[in-house]
Amino acid sequence: MSRHHPPGVLRRTATAAAAGALALAGAIALPATPARADTTAKGDVIANLWEWNWDSVASECTNVLGPAGYGAVQVAPPAESLKQTNYYWWDVYQPYSYNLNSRFGSAAKFASMVTACHQAGVKVYTDAVINHTAAQTGTGYNGTTVTSKYDTPDWDRADYHDSTSCPTSDLTIQDYSNLTQVQNCELLGLPDLKTGSDTVRAGIANFLDSQLALGVDGFRVDAAKHIPEADLAAIESKLTNTTSGSAPYVFQEIYPGSTPQPADYYASGDVLDFTYASRLKSAFQGNVSDLESLSSSGILPAADSVSFVTNHDTERNGLHMSYKDGDTYKLANLFQLAYKWSTPTVYASWEWTQSDQAPPNSSGFVTGTDCANGWYCLDRDTAVVGMVAWHNAVDTAAVSDWQTKSSSVIGFGRSGAGFFALNNGSSAATYTFATGMADGTYSNVVDGGTTKVTVSGGSASITVPAKGAVAFYNASYTCTVGCDDTGGGGSTSTVSATFDEYASTTSGTNVYVVGSIPALGGWDTSKAIRLSASGYPVWSGEVSVPINTSFTYKYIKKDSSGNVTWESNANRSATTATSAITLDNSWNVANADATDVTFNETAATDWGTDVYVVGSLPSLGAWNPSDAIPLSSASYPTWSKLVILPRSTSFTYKYLKKDGSGNVTWESGTNRSYTTGSSSGYTTGDTWK
């Protein structure tokens, strides 16, 4: 069965088969006269409402996605998953059972959500976690108790890979260039399902079929590279059709690595294009003029791929851009919708300061998305909604009339069906563009139709705002949804500044940042920004600060009585541009006296165990394991962290592991040693011993 190329928006006459699901589940409250999508539009844009709860997805389909012309919504894994006290976002990627009562709502609410989206003309794709089950034992969101990771309501030990197929001593992936390990061993200790078994294939197909029966239209296959393509094809061959009578649409996560390659999976469905997102990051943080050669830059074939600007993994590990890049990030999304290539996705989720941070929740259950209070709803931003309409209107028309006006300003048409220009610079730019459009006056969809563009003789003089775009097409445009909405992402004249400060403290004492601008309290310690200790001893916080602004700042400690202790060093300084910044500091180490060392340690761990570095300097915890610095597992099995240390200083250090109970395991051997110099950018390359 072919599962390439998602069809256009769902026609409501095809939803009758799903009506029973709504009757069984109980209808959700909808507006008396909900807006309707234009079902004649192309409608292939996917809104990735990552970890929104089912009620919020249903509401967004009805009130935003359908009327705006989105073709589909991608939602979080719907199965019951691990529920643990920290409520991390990645709990949902540890399935406990294939029951559809989850942290996002009940099975009935899930069914109602699917039906509501269909009534709005929007297809539903779920995140299918089928490579593995949970690494951690405990209790799930539907009350399922797991006491052995190889014994769940759906699977027994014989259903998982073991030492007969995985060559490593602890059954985990040790070498990501080894195909056998990648596909037969455990990713981060997650029990790896034996997808070569017909029993396992049938069980997975039954799980997916249960969603198809409720009206689900397709799947994003999580960790697909860890499943042999032949196994995925066999699973897909067992699937029923959707309630509209078509084969479910499948697109697959093939995370970058030496093996396997994306092309190995084209027969099983489309593939998410990580290279596309990387090329956009490079261009929008460099020269957007480079985008002229995007199609020949190594991105995946349009016919076999799904594009994106960022996702939940890559916005956190720095591989791609994120909402923290402000208008630069939004502009990259507008370009994606304007450029003719593969199926585009728009990612809408929540703001975060720690990479493990859960979505807004109540006892783990995700609360409603209000597009404020930490939620970032890019899907309903005025400019994005306008570009979805533009994307649908130009349909399959080829890119034409490409013009590079500067390293920051480009423009191109779509063979007379529409024209788009963007400016990634810090000031407005006016140029005359050859548009390829018929003479006339057009509405700029990027600002909701507020401004107009006049084309005469096929050309137009266009003033493109700083960090902005102008786009118009043949049909007149009237904003109908998302008008004057900035997606809950804050002011367009600010960017995110993340403050990371190493500071050991006693119980009851917290760390704050204060500085010269109002966003940092204007040096008023009562208005200082409190930092989070969730990554202790590194305190972190994210603050929206003005673009193109220089400021000074400093860290302070406040005890439970309100007593303030200032750092002893001189004021620190920083300057913003138009992209997010991260400021790494260490208590009492002045910027002028500081350098940075990135510690890289290759170490295999079980799920729930983390790696730390500790050493002889105060900024390395002074050998106190409680003050050791946690390293990031974003490039697992390499654990990394940039640490601020004094210049021209010799020190000793060592790595340790801490499990979920706080038990400490030191690496063996003698202490390691290092000496910093007078420059910056030092790194280590160590392996656990």
C-alpha positions as CSV (number, residue, x, y, z in Angstrom):
1,M,0.0,0.0,0.0
2,S,1.3,3.4,-0.9
3,R,1.6,5.8,2.0
4,H,3.4,8.7,0.3
5,H,2.1,12.2,-0.2
6,P,-0.7,13.2,2.2
7,P,-3.8,14.2,0.3
8,G,-5.4,17.5,0.6
9,V,-7.7,18.6,3.4
10,L,-10.3,16.1,4.6
11,R,-13.7,16.5,2.9
12,R,-16.5,16.3,5.4
13,T,-18.4,13.8,3.3
14,A,-15.6,11.3,4.1
15,T,-16.1,11.7,7.9
16,A,-19.5,9.9,8.1
17,A,-17.8,6.6,9.1
18,A,-16.3,8.3,12.1
19,A,-19.5,9.7,13.4
20,G,-20.1,6.7,15.6
21,A,-16.9,7.4,17.4
22,L,-18.3,10.8,18.4
23,A,-21.6,9.3,19.5
24,L,-19.8,6.8,21.7
25,A,-17.2,9.3,23.1
26,G,-19.5,12.2,23.8
27,A,-19.4,15.4,21.7
28,I,-17.2,18.2,22.8
29,A,-18.5,21.7,23.1
30,L,-18.1,23.6,19.8
31,P,-19.1,27.1,18.7
32,A,-22.7,27.4,17.5
33,T,-21.5,28.4,14.0
34,P,-17.9,27.2,13.7
35,A,-15.8,28.6,10.9
36,R,-15.3,26.2,8.0
37,A,-12.1,25.3,6.0
38,D,-12.0,25.8,2.3
39,T,-11.9,22.2,1.2
40,T,-10.9,23.1,-2.3
41,A,-7.5,24.3,-1.1
42,K,-4.4,22.2,-1.4
43,G,-4.2,21.9,2.4
44,D,-1.1,19.8,3.0
45,V,0.5,21.9,5.8
46,I,0.8,19.9,9.0
47,A,0.4,21.7,12.4
48,N,2.5,19.9,14.9
49,L,0.7,20.7,18.2
50,W,3.3,18.9,20.3
51,E,2.0,17.7,23.6
52,W,-1.2,19.7,23.6
53,N,-4.1,17.9,25.4
54,W,-7.0,16.5,23.4
55,D,-9.5,19.2,24.3
56,S,-7.1,21.9,23.2
57,V,-6.3,20.2,19.9
58,A,-10.0,19.8,19.2
59,S,-10.6,23.5,19.8
60,E,-7.6,24.5,17.7
61,C,-8.8,22.4,14.8
62,T,-12.3,24.0,15.0
63,N,-11.3,27.6,15.5
64,V,-7.9,27.9,13.9
65,L,-6.5,25.1,11.8
66,G,-9.6,24.3,9.8
67,P,-10.5,28.0,8.9
68,A,-6.8,28.8,8.2
69,G,-6.5,25.9,5.7
70,Y,-4.1,23.5,7.5
71,G,-4.4,20.1,6.0
72,A,-3.5,18.0,9.1
73,V,-2.6,18.1,12.8
74,Q,0.2,16.0,14.3
75,V,-0.5,15.1,17.9
76,A,1.5,13.5,20.7
77,P,1.7,9.8,21.4
78,P,-1.8,8.8,22.6
79,A,-0.9,5.7,24.6
80,E,-0.7,5.4,28.3
81,S,2.9,6.1,29.4
82,L,5.1,6.4,32.4
83,K,4.0,8.8,35.1
84,Q,6.8,9.8,37.4
85,T,7.1,12.7,39.9
86,N,9.1,15.1,37.7
87,Y,6.6,14.8,34.9
88,Y,9.2,15.1,32.1
89,W,8.1,15.7,28.5
90,W,9.8,12.4,27.5
91,D,7.6,10.3,29.8
92,V,5.2,9.9,26.8
93,Y,7.9,8.2,24.8
94,Q,8.0,5.4,27.4
95,P,4.7,3.5,26.7
96,Y,3.2,1.5,29.5
97,S,0.2,0.1,27.6
98,Y,-1.6,0.6,24.4
99,N,-4.6,1.9,26.3
100,L,-5.6,5.4,25.0
101,N,-6.2,6.9,28.4
102,S,-3.1,9.2,28.7
103,R,-1.7,12.4,30.2
104,F,-3.5,14.3,27.4
105,G,-7.0,13.0,28.2
106,S,-9.2,10.0,28.1
107,A,-9.8,7.7,25.2
108,A,-13.2,9.3,24.8
109,K,-11.7,12.7,24.6
110,F,-9.2,11.4,22.0
111,A,-12.0,10.1,19.9
112,S,-13.9,13.4,20.2
113,M,-10.8,15.3,19.2
114,V,-10.4,13.2,16.0
115,T,-14.0,13.8,15.1
116,A,-13.9,17.5,15.8
117,C,-10.8,17.9,13.6
118,H,-12.5,16.0,10.8
119,Q,-15.5,18.2,11.0
120,A,-13.1,21.2,10.6
121,G,-11.6,19.5,7.5
122,V,-8.3,18.6,9.3
123,K,-6.7,15.2,9.2
124,V,-5.1,13.7,12.3
125,Y,-1.7,12.1,12.5
126,T,-0.5,10.6,15.8
127,D,3.1,10.0,17.0
128,A,3.5,6.2,16.9
129,V,6.0,5.0,19.5
130,I,6.4,1.4,18.3
131,N,10.1,0.7,18.5
132,H,10.2,0.2,22.3
133,T,8.3,0.4,25.6
134,A,9.3,2.0,28.9
135,A,12.7,1.7,30.5
136,Q,11.5,2.8,33.9
137,T,9.2,0.8,36.1
138,G,6.4,2.4,38.1
139,T,2.8,3.4,37.4
140,G,1.2,4.8,34.2
141,Y,-1.3,7.5,33.6
142,N,-4.1,5.0,33.5
143,G,-3.0,3.2,36.6
144,T,-1.0,0.4,34.9
145,T,1.8,-0.9,37.1
146,V,5.0,-2.1,35.5
147,T,7.5,-4.0,37.8
148,S,9.7,-5.4,35.1
149,K,10.5,-3.4,31.9
150,Y,10.1,-6.7,29.9
151,D,6.6,-7.4,31.2
152,T,3.8,-5.1,30.2
153,P,0.1,-5.6,29.5
154,D,0.9,-6.0,25.8
155,W,4.3,-7.8,25.8
156,D,6.3,-10.5,27.4
157,R,10.1,-11.1,27.6
158,A,10.1,-13.2,24.4
159,D,8.7,-10.2,22.5
160,Y,11.9,-8.1,23.0
161,H,15.4,-8.4,21.5
162,D,17.9,-10.2,23.8
163,S,21.5,-11.3,23.7
164,T,20.8,-13.6,20.8
165,S,20.3,-10.6,18.5
166,C,22.1,-7.8,20.4
167,P,25.8,-8.2,20.8
168,T,26.5,-5.7,23.6
169,S,26.9,-6.9,27.2
170,D,24.1,-4.7,28.7
171,L,21.8,-4.9,25.5
172,T,22.1,-1.1,25.0
173,I,23.4,0.6,21.8
174,Q,27.1,1.3,22.3
175,D,28.1,2.0,18.7
176,Y,25.7,4.1,16.6
177,S,27.6,3.3,13.4
178,N,26.8,-0.4,13.9
179,L,23.5,-1.2,12.1
180,T,22.9,-4.4,14.2
181,Q,23.3,-2.5,17.4
182,V,21.1,0.5,16.2
183,Q,18.3,-1.8,15.2
184,N,18.5,-4.8,17.7
185,C,19.8,-3.2,20.9
186,E,18.2,-0.9,23.3
187,L,18.1,2.9,22.8
188,L,18.9,4.4,26.1
189,G,17.9,1.2,27.9
190,L,14.4,1.3,26.4
191,P,13.3,-2.4,25.8
192,D,13.6,-3.0,22.1
193,L,10.6,-4.8,20.5
194,K,11.4,-7.8,18.3
195,T,9.7,-6.3,15.2
196,G,11.0,-9.2,13.1
197,S,8.5,-11.4,14.9
198,D,5.1,-11.7,13.2
199,T,3.5,-11.8,16.7
200,V,5.0,-8.4,17.5
201,R,4.1,-7.0,14.1
202,A,0.5,-8.0,14.5
203,G,0.4,-6.5,18.0
204,I,1.8,-3.2,16.8
205,A,-0.6,-3.2,13.8
206,N,-3.6,-3.8,16.2
207,F,-2.5,-0.8,18.3
208,L,-2.4,1.4,15.2
209,D,-5.6,-0.1,13.8
210,S,-7.4,0.9,17.1
211,Q,-6.5,4.5,16.3
212,L,-7.5,4.1,12.6
213,A,-10.9,2.9,13.7
214,L,-11.4,6.1,15.6
215,G,-10.6,8.1,12.4
216,V,-6.8,8.7,12.7
217,D,-5.4,9.3,9.2
218,G,-1.7,8.5,9.6
219,F,1.3,8.2,11.8
220,R,4.6,9.9,12.5
221,V,6.8,6.8,13.3
222,D,9.1,7.7,16.3
223,A,12.7,6.3,16.3
224,A,12.1,4.6,12.9
225,K,15.8,4.2,12.2
226,H,15.9,1.7,15.1
227,I,13.4,-0.5,13.2
228,P,14.5,-2.3,10.1
229,E,12.6,-1.0,7.0
230,A,11.4,-4.5,6.1
231,D,9.8,-4.8,9.6
232,L,8.0,-1.4,9.1
233,A,6.8,-2.5,5.7
234,A,5.4,-5.7,7.2
235,I,3.6,-3.8,10.0
236,E,2.1,-1.4,7.5
237,S,0.9,-4.3,5.3
238,K,-1.3,-5.4,8.2
239,L,-3.0,-2.0,8.7
240,T,-6.6,-1.3,7.7
241,N,-7.5,1.7,5.7
242,T,-8.6,4.9,7.3
243,T,-12.3,5.7,7.8
244,S,-12.2,7.7,4.6
245,G,-11.1,4.6,2.7
246,S,-7.5,5.5,2.0
247,A,-4.2,4.0,3.2
248,P,-2.9,5.8,6.3
249,Y,-0.2,8.4,5.6
250,V,3.2,7.5,7.2
251,F,6.2,9.7,7.8
252,Q,9.2,8.5,9.7
253,E,11.8,9.9,12.1
254,I,15.3,8.9,10.8
255,Y,17.6,10.9,13.1
256,P,20.9,11.9,11.6
257,G,23.7,9.3,11.9
258,S,26.0,7.1,9.8
259,T,23.5,4.3,9.6
260,P,20.8,3.7,8.4
261,Q,20.1,6.4,5.9
262,P,16.8,8.1,5.0
263,A,16.8,6.7,1.5
264,D,16.6,3.2,3.1
265,Y,13.1,4.0,4.3
266,Y,11.4,5.7,1.3
267,A,9.5,2.5,0.5
268,S,7.8,2.7,3.8
269,G,6.7,6.3,3.7
270,D,8.0,9.8,3.7
271,V,11.0,10.8,5.9
272,L,11.4,13.9,8.2
273,D,14.2,16.0,6.7
274,F,16.6,17.0,9.4
275,T,19.1,18.4,6.8
276,Y,16.4,20.8,5.5
277,A,16.0,22.3,9.0
278,S,19.8,22.4,9.4
279,R,20.2,24.3,6.1
280,L,17.5,26.8,7.2
281,K,19.3,27.4,10.5
282,S,22.6,28.0,8.7
283,A,21.0,30.5,6.3
284,F,18.9,32.4,8.8
285,Q,21.9,32.7,11.2
286,G,24.2,33.6,8.3
287,N,23.2,34.7,4.8
288,V,19.7,34.0,3.5
289,S,21.1,34.5,0.0
290,D,22.4,30.9,0.4
291,L,18.8,29.7,0.2
292,E,18.9,30.1,-3.6
293,S,20.8,26.8,-3.7
294,L,18.7,25.0,-1.1
295,S,17.4,22.4,-3.5
296,S,20.9,21.2,-4.3
297,S,22.3,21.5,-0.8
298,G,21.8,17.9,0.2
299,I,18.2,18.1,1.4
300,L,16.0,15.0,0.9
301,P,13.9,14.6,-2.3
302,A,10.7,16.6,-2.2
303,A,8.7,13.5,-3.1
304,D,10.0,11.5,-0.2
305,S,10.2,14.0,2.7
306,V,8.5,16.2,5.2
307,S,10.2,19.5,6.1
308,F,10.3,21.3,9.4
309,V,12.2,24.2,11.0
310,T,12.5,22.5,14.4
311,N,11.0,19.8,16.6
312,H,10.9,18.8,20.2
313,D,14.3,17.2,20.2
314,T,16.3,19.6,18.0
315,E,15.0,22.8,19.6
316,R,16.4,21.5,22.9
317,N,19.8,20.1,21.8
318,G,20.7,23.1,19.6
319,L,20.7,21.3,16.3
320,H,18.0,23.5,14.9
321,M,16.4,26.9,15.7
322,S,13.7,27.5,18.3
323,Y,11.2,30.1,19.4
324,K,14.1,31.5,21.4
325,D,15.4,32.9,18.2
326,G,12.5,35.3,18.0
327,D,11.6,36.8,14.7
328,T,14.4,35.0,12.9
329,Y,12.7,31.7,13.8
330,K,9.3,32.9,12.6
331,L,10.9,34.2,9.4
332,A,12.3,30.7,8.7
333,N,8.8,29.3,9.1
334,L,7.4,31.8,6.6
335,F,10.1,30.8,4.1
336,Q,9.3,27.1,4.5
337,L,5.7,27.8,3.6
338,A,6.7,30.0,0.6
339,Y,9.3,27.7,-0.9
340,K,8.0,24.9,-3.2
341,W,9.4,21.6,-1.8
342,S,8.1,18.9,0.5
343,T,5.1,18.7,2.9
344,P,5.8,21.5,5.5
345,T,5.1,21.4,9.2
346,V,4.5,24.3,11.7
347,Y,5.6,23.4,15.3
348,A,3.6,24.9,18.2
349,S,4.5,23.9,21.8
350,W,5.6,25.5,25.0
351,E,8.4,27.7,26.3
352,W,11.1,26.0,28.5
353,T,14.2,26.7,30.5
354,Q,15.3,23.1,31.1
355,S,15.5,20.6,28.4
356,D,13.6,17.9,30.3
357,Q,10.8,20.4,31.4
358,A,7.3,19.1,31.1
359,P,4.4,21.0,29.5
360,P,2.1,23.0,31.8
361,N,0.3,20.3,33.8
362,S,-1.6,19.4,36.9
363,S,-0.1,16.3,38.5
364,G,1.3,15.4,35.2
365,F,-1.9,15.7,33.2
366,V,-1.3,18.4,30.5
367,T,-3.5,21.5,31.1
368,G,-5.3,23.5,28.4
369,T,-3.4,25.5,25.9
370,D,-4.3,29.1,26.2
371,C,-1.4,30.4,24.0
372,A,-0.1,32.4,27.0
373,N,1.4,31.4,30.3
374,G,4.3,29.5,28.6
375,W,2.6,28.2,25.5
376,Y,3.9,29.3,22.1
377,C,1.2,29.0,19.5
378,L,3.1,29.7,16.3
379,D,0.4,28.0,14.2
380,R,-2.1,30.9,14.8
381,D,0.4,33.7,14.3
382,T,-1.0,36.3,11.8
383,A,2.0,35.9,9.5
384,V,2.0,32.1,9.6
385,V,-1.8,31.9,9.0
386,G,-1.4,34.3,6.1
387,M,1.4,32.1,4.6
388,V,-0.7,28.9,5.0
389,A,-3.3,30.6,2.8
390,W,-0.6,31.8,0.4
391,H,0.9,28.3,0.3
392,N,-2.5,26.7,-0.5
393,A,-3.2,29.3,-3.2
394,V,0.1,28.9,-5.2
395,D,-0.3,25.1,-4.9
396,T,2.2,23.3,-7.1
397,A,3.4,26.4,-9.1
398,A,7.2,26.3,-9.6
399,V,9.6,28.8,-7.9
400,S,10.5,31.6,-10.4
401,D,11.9,35.1,-10.5
402,W,14.5,34.5,-7.8
403,Q,16.2,37.7,-6.7
404,T,19.0,38.2,-4.2
405,K,19.1,41.9,-3.2
406,S,21.6,41.4,-0.4
407,S,22.9,38.8,1.9
408,S,19.8,39.5,4.0
409,V,17.1,40.2,1.4
410,I,15.7,37.8,-1.1
411,G,12.5,37.5,-3.1
412,F,10.9,35.0,-5.4
413,G,7.7,34.2,-7.2
414,R,5.7,31.0,-7.9
415,S,5.3,31.3,-11.6
416,G,2.7,34.2,-11.4
417,A,0.6,32.6,-8.7
418,G,2.2,34.6,-5.9
419,F,5.3,36.5,-4.8
420,F,7.3,36.4,-1.5
421,A,10.1,38.6,-0.2
422,L,11.9,38.4,3.1
423,N,14.3,40.6,5.0
424,N,16.5,39.0,7.7
425,G,18.3,42.2,8.4
426,S,17.9,44.6,11.4
427,S,16.4,47.5,9.4
428,A,13.7,47.9,6.8
429,A,14.8,47.5,3.2
430,T,13.2,48.9,0.0
431,Y,13.8,47.3,-3.4
432,T,12.1,46.9,-6.8
433,F,11.3,43.3,-7.5
434,A,10.3,41.6,-10.7
435,T,7.2,39.7,-9.4
436,G,5.9,37.8,-12.4
437,M,2.5,38.8,-11.2
438,A,-0.3,40.5,-13.2
439,D,-0.6,44.2,-12.7
440,G,-2.9,45.2,-9.9
441,T,-3.0,45.9,-6.1
442,Y,-2.6,43.0,-3.7
443,S,-3.0,42.5,0.0
444,N,0.1,41.5,2.1
445,V,-0.9,38.3,3.8
446,V,2.0,38.5,6.3
447,D,0.3,41.4,8.2
448,G,-3.2,40.1,7.7
449,G,-3.9,42.3,4.7
450,T,-3.2,45.6,6.4
451,T,-0.7,46.8,3.8
452,K,-1.0,46.7,0.0
453,V,1.5,46.1,-2.8
454,T,1.0,47.6,-6.3
455,V,2.4,45.7,-9.3
456,S,2.9,47.7,-12.5
457,G,4.6,46.2,-15.5
458,G,5.2,43.1,-13.5
459,S,7.4,44.9,-11.0
460,A,6.7,46.3,-7.6
461,S,8.6,48.6,-5.1
462,I,8.4,46.8,-1.8
463,T,9.5,47.9,1.6
464,V,10.3,44.7,3.6
465,P,10.3,45.3,7.3
466,A,13.3,44.3,9.4
467,K,13.1,40.6,10.3
468,G,9.9,40.5,8.2
469,A,8.4,39.5,5.0
470,V,5.8,40.6,2.4
471,A,3.7,38.1,0.4
472,F,0.8,38.3,-1.9
473,Y,-1.1,36.1,-4.4
474,N,-3.7,36.4,-7.2
475,A,-6.8,36.2,-5.0
476,S,-7.6,39.0,-2.7
477,Y,-6.8,38.2,0.9
478,T,-8.9,38.9,4.0
479,C,-7.6,37.7,7.3
480,T,-10.3,35.5,8.9
481,V,-8.4,33.8,11.8
482,G,-5.3,34.6,13.8
483,C,-5.6,38.3,12.9
484,D,-3.4,40.5,15.1
485,D,-2.1,37.3,16.8
486,T,1.6,36.9,17.5
487,G,1.2,33.3,18.6
488,G,1.7,33.9,22.3
489,G,5.4,34.3,21.7
490,G,5.8,37.8,23.1
491,S,6.9,41.0,21.6
492,T,8.5,40.8,18.2
493,S,11.1,43.4,19.4
494,T,12.6,41.0,22.0
495,V,14.7,37.8,21.9
496,S,15.3,35.2,24.6
497,A,18.4,35.5,26.8
498,T,19.1,32.3,28.8
499,F,21.2,32.9,31.9
500,D,23.1,29.8,33.2
501,E,25.0,30.4,36.4
502,Y,27.1,27.9,38.3
503,A,26.5,28.6,42.0
504,S,26.5,26.2,45.0
505,T,24.1,27.2,47.7
506,T,22.8,26.1,51.1
507,S,19.2,25.0,51.6
508,G,16.7,27.9,51.4
509,T,19.0,30.1,49.3
510,N,18.2,30.9,45.7
511,V,20.1,32.6,42.9
512,Y,18.8,35.6,40.9
513,V,20.0,37.7,38.0
514,V,19.6,41.5,38.0
515,G,20.8,44.1,35.6
516,S,20.6,47.5,34.0
517,I,17.5,47.1,31.8
518,P,13.9,46.9,33.0
519,A,13.6,43.3,31.9
520,L,16.3,42.5,34.5
521,G,14.9,44.7,37.3
522,G,16.8,47.9,36.6
523,W,19.3,46.9,39.3
524,D,16.5,46.7,41.9
525,T,17.1,43.5,43.8
526,S,13.4,43.2,44.7
527,K,12.7,42.9,40.9
528,A,15.6,40.5,40.2
529,I,14.7,37.4,38.1
530,R,14.8,34.2,40.1
531,L,16.6,31.3,38.4
532,S,15.6,27.7,38.4
533,A,17.6,25.2,40.4
534,S,16.3,22.2,38.4
535,G,19.7,21.7,36.9
536,Y,21.6,22.4,40.2
537,P,24.3,23.5,40.7
538,V,23.7,25.3,37.4
539,W,20.9,27.9,38.0
540,S,19.0,28.8,34.8
541,G,16.4,31.2,33.6
542,E,15.1,32.6,30.4
543,V,14.3,36.3,30.0
544,S,12.8,38.2,27.1
545,V,15.2,41.2,26.4
546,P,15.2,43.9,23.8
547,I,16.9,43.2,20.5
548,N,20.1,45.1,19.5
549,T,20.7,46.2,23.0
550,S,23.7,46.3,25.3
551,F,23.2,45.8,29.0
552,T,25.1,44.9,32.2
553,Y,24.1,42.3,34.8
554,K,25.1,40.4,37.8
555,Y,24.0,37.4,39.9
556,I,22.9,37.6,43.5
557,K,21.8,35.1,46.2
558,K,18.9,35.6,48.5
559,D,18.4,33.4,51.6
560,S,15.0,32.6,53.3
561,S,15.1,35.8,55.3
562,G,15.6,37.9,52.2
563,N,19.3,38.7,52.8
564,V,21.1,39.5,49.6
565,T,24.7,38.5,48.7
566,W,26.2,39.9,45.5
567,E,28.9,38.4,43.4
568,S,32.3,40.0,44.2
569,N,33.4,40.5,40.6
570,A,32.7,43.5,38.3
571,N,29.4,43.9,36.5
572,R,29.0,41.5,33.5
573,S,28.0,42.8,30.1
574,A,26.2,41.4,27.1
575,T,24.7,42.6,23.8
576,T,21.8,41.2,21.9
577,A,21.3,41.1,18.2
578,T,18.1,39.5,16.7
579,S,18.7,35.9,17.7
580,A,18.6,34.2,21.1
581,I,21.6,34.3,23.3
582,T,22.9,32.1,26.1
583,L,25.1,33.5,28.8
584,D,27.2,31.0,30.7
585,N,28.7,32.2,34.0
586,S,30.2,31.0,37.3
587,W,29.8,32.6,40.7
588,N,32.6,35.1,41.4
589,V,34.5,34.3,38.2
590,A,34.5,37.6,36.4
591,N,34.0,37.6,32.6
592,A,37.5,39.1,32.1
593,D,39.1,36.3,34.1
594,A,37.0,33.5,32.7
595,T,37.4,31.0,29.9
596,D,35.2,28.0,28.9
597,V,35.9,24.3,28.8
598,T,33.5,21.9,27.2
599,F,33.7,18.6,28.9
600,N,32.9,15.7,26.6
601,E,32.6,12.2,28.2
602,T,31.6,9.1,26.3
603,A,29.6,6.9,28.8
604,A,26.8,4.4,28.4
605,T,24.1,4.6,31.0
606,D,20.8,3.0,31.9
607,W,17.6,5.1,31.6
608,G,17.4,7.5,34.6
609,T,21.1,7.6,35.2
610,D,23.0,10.8,34.3
611,V,26.7,11.7,34.0
612,Y,28.4,14.6,35.9
613,V,31.8,16.2,36.1
614,V,33.3,17.3,39.4
615,G,36.8,18.6,40.2
616,S,39.2,20.6,42.4
617,L,38.0,24.1,41.5
618,P,35.0,25.8,43.2
619,S,33.3,26.1,39.8
620,L,33.7,22.3,39.4
621,G,32.1,21.6,42.8
622,A,35.3,21.4,44.8
623,W,35.1,17.6,44.8
624,N,31.6,17.7,46.3
625,P,29.4,15.2,44.4
626,S,26.3,17.2,45.4
627,D,27.7,20.2,43.5
628,A,28.9,18.2,40.5
629,I,27.8,19.7,37.1
630,P,25.3,17.6,35.2
631,L,26.2,16.9,31.6
632,S,23.8,16.9,28.7
633,S,22.9,13.6,26.9
634,A,21.8,15.4,23.7
635,S,24.6,13.6,21.7
636,Y,24.4,10.4,23.7
637,P,26.5,8.3,24.3
638,T,28.7,11.5,24.5
639,W,27.7,13.6,27.5
640,S,28.7,17.3,27.2
641,K,28.6,20.6,29.0
642,L,30.3,24.0,28.6
643,V,31.7,25.1,32.0
644,I,33.1,28.5,32.9
645,L,36.5,28.3,34.7
646,P,39.3,30.6,35.5
647,R,41.9,31.3,32.8
648,S,45.5,30.0,33.0
649,T,44.6,27.6,35.8
650,S,45.5,23.9,36.4
651,F,43.0,21.7,38.0
652,T,42.0,18.0,38.4
653,Y,38.6,16.5,37.7
654,K,36.7,13.2,37.3
655,Y,33.3,12.0,36.1
656,L,30.6,10.3,38.1
657,K,27.2,8.8,37.5
658,K,24.0,9.4,39.6
659,D,20.9,7.2,39.2
660,G,17.3,8.2,39.9
661,S,17.8,7.5,43.6
662,G,20.9,9.7,43.9
663,N,23.3,6.8,44.2
664,V,26.8,7.9,43.0
665,T,29.2,5.8,41.0
666,W,32.7,7.3,40.4
667,E,34.8,6.3,37.4
668,S,37.8,4.3,38.2
669,G,41.5,5.3,37.9
670,T,43.4,8.4,38.9
671,N,42.1,11.9,38.7
672,R,42.2,13.6,35.3
673,S,44.1,16.9,35.0
674,Y,43.8,19.9,32.7
675,T,45.3,23.4,32.4
676,T,43.4,26.3,30.8
677,G,45.2,29.0,28.8
678,S,44.5,32.7,28.2
679,S,42.1,32.2,25.3
680,S,38.8,30.4,25.1
681,G,37.0,27.4,23.5
682,Y,38.8,24.5,25.3
683,T,37.4,21.0,25.1
684,T,38.1,17.6,26.5
685,G,37.5,14.2,24.9
686,D,37.2,11.6,27.6
687,T,35.8,8.1,27.9
688,W,34.4,6.5,31.1
689,K,36.9,4.3,32.9
